[in-house]
């Protein structure tokens, strides 16, 4: 599996949107929910908004959940 650099929340959102994920809703906390449909299945991921740097492990988990990485 690839190494993922730490990203800001804006960079992670930009990457998700570039891959076809769409904004669904803003949670009651600082999380925004993004969704992507792959092969008829819906994959959702919460993104911590407003963070300057997100942990690479968190970014990798979100990208794996969204089926960008396998």
Secondary structure, 3 states (H helix, E strand, C coil): CCCCCCECHHHHHHHHHHCCCEEEEECCCCEEEEEEEECCEEEEEEEECCCCCECHHHHHHHHHHCCCCC
